[in-house]
Amino acid sequence: MQMTSHSSNKLDSNELRGFNRSMTELQWLLLILVVLYYFIPTDEITEPESMIAIMVGYAGFVLLFRYVAFRVQETRFKMALETWAMIGFITGILWHTGYIESPLLNLYLLVIVACAITLGRVMTLLEIVMIASCYLYMGFHLYSVDVFRPETFTILMAHFSPFLLVAYVTSMLADDIISARKKIMILSHTDELTGLLNLRAFNLLLEKEIARVKRNKQPFTMLMIDVDGLKQVNDHYGHSAGSRLIKTVARAIEGVVRESDILARYGGDEFIVLLPGTGIDSAHLCAERIRTAVSNCSFDVSGRRVSATTSIGIASYPDSAAEAQAVLDKADMALYRSKQNGRNCVTRYATELEPVLACA
């Protein structure tokens, strides 16, 4: 499975959880600011009973939407609905506190910033259009048809321009920050030499796979792969040749495994492959293809051909281990037996006569 897709999915999930916590706090902050203004107004509030009804209704919406009905499922669409509700709430409050001349007009900035950070430029543009429509509608109510006079319309848009500027700058900075975070996360989960997943990223995906197989009772198989003779290559041709050998082997393995398989560099001269939904017999065929592919690849160093072979250990759940967590250890034991049996072979862990190992 591609490294980038795994990493980006995880990033997106983490971002959503963080953004949703921030959205909750922002909604309550918005409500608190309005409540404070209600008790300490700077201008007369028209129809205070209606304003109370709007605040109570919005508080009920937040409680229902954030803590009851949609608590389990966190999505960007849910967050978009919440920002639309915020726009409606603020517009209703402005209606009773002076329309576009209300001192609470800048509350729209909270929505714009929240949307720019969490939902991206396109959704921010849509919400700016929604806010501008509400703004002009309230301006029409205040100025009637005079709102369309060039001088009046220009003044209104001049007052609205800071909202546009905040939306543009915030969304631009948010895109840059999120992009940088994703690049950093990808780098932290990538082996520098081969570009494959590193051990840290692999362990995270293995935990997910173990949780999945426990729920669905599906098999999965692990291949532990060791590059034979790397030390000799380093001794005879230098560490740069050894690094090149590691990269060559990585590309050979990558060319054999499926898109759905998870390939990682386990460390040093070892690689590991997780085969979801795969039994031990099918995994054995895959291991043989890997062994053949590696033995057929080579490269030139100072006019001499350098090639390698691999020793592979296989273990599967539930064929090799009754517990999913034990598969990795069983695969490592099978790999050790492949090395004992002369290398360049595939060994599968057998549970029938545990801990007997059968070499293919």
C-alpha positions, 0 to 999 in steps of 0.5 A, a space after each residue: 500500500 502506498 506510503 503517502 495514502 496511509 500517511 495522508 489518511 492518518 493526518 486527515 483523521 488527526 486534523 479532524 479530531 483537533 479541528 472539532 475540539 476547536 470548533 466546540 470551544 469556538 461555538 461556546 465562545 461565540 455564545 458567551 460573547 453574545 450573552 455578555 453583550 445582552 447583559 451589558 449592551 452598548 446600544 438598545 436591543 430591539 425585541 430582547 425576547 427574540 434575542 433570548 430565543 435565538 440564544 437558547 435555540 443556538 445553545 440547543 443546536 450546539 448541545 444536540 449537534 456536538 454532544 448527542 446526535 452526531 458525536 460519533 461521526 466527525 466529518 468536514 461536512 458536519 463542520 460546514 453545517 456548524 459554520 452555517 449555523 454560526 452564520 445564521 445565529 450571528 445574523 439573527 443577533 445582528 438583526 436585533 442589535 443594529 443590523 450592519 451597524 451592530 457592534 457585534 458585526 465582527 463576530 463574522 470573523 470567527 466564522 471566517 477564521 474557523 472555516 479558513 483553517 478547517 475547510 479550505 479556500 473553496 468553502 471559505 469563499 462560499 461562506 464569504 458569499 453567504 455572509 456578504 448576502 446577509 450583510 447586504 440584506 441587512 443593509 437593504 433593511 437599513 437603507 432601503 433602495 439607497 443601498 444600491 446607490 454607488 456611494 452607499 454601496 461603495 461605503 458598505 463594501 469598504 466596511 466589508 473589505 476587512 472580512 475579505 482580507 481576513 478570509 484570504 490571508 487566513 486560508 492562505 496561511 492555513 493551507 501552508 501550515 497544513 501542507 507543511 504538517 503533512 510533509 513533516 508527518 510523511 517524512 517522519 514515517 518514511 525511511 530516508 534511504 528507500 522511501 518506504 515506510 519506516 518501522 514507526 509507520 509500519 507499527 501504527 498500520 499493524 495495530 490497525 490491521 490487528 484491530 480489523 482482523 479481530 473484528 472481522 475474523 479475517 486472516 493476514 500474513 507477515 513476511 520478514 525479509 533479510 538481504 543476504 550478504 549485505 556485510 560482504 558487499 559493504 566490506 568489498 565495495 564500500 557502504 555506498 554500494 551497500 546502500 545502493 543494494 538496499 535501494 535495489 532490493 526495495 524496488 524489486 520487492 515493491 514491484 512484486 507486492 500488491 497495492 493493498 500490501 504494506 511494505 516497510 523497511 524494518 531496519 538495517 538489511 531487513 524488510 517486512 511486508 503485511 499482506 491483509 486478507 491473505 492466507 499463508 499459502 497465497 503469501 508463500 507464492 508472494 514470498 517466492 516471487 519476491 525471492 526470485 525478483 531480488 535474485 534477478 536484479 543487480 547493478 554495476 560497481 567499478 565494472 563488477 556486477 553486484 547482486 543479492 539474495 533474500 531469506 524470507 520468513 512467513 507467519 500467518 494469522 490464524 494459520 501460524 498463531 492463535 493471537 494476531 499480536 504473535 504473528 510478527 514474532 513467528 515470522 521472525 522465527 521463520 526468517 531465522 530458520 531460513 538463514 540456518 538452512 543456507 539462505 535464499 529460501 522461504 520458510 513458513 511457520 507451522 503451528 501443527 508441530 509448534 515450534 517446528 518450522 518447515 522450509 520450502 
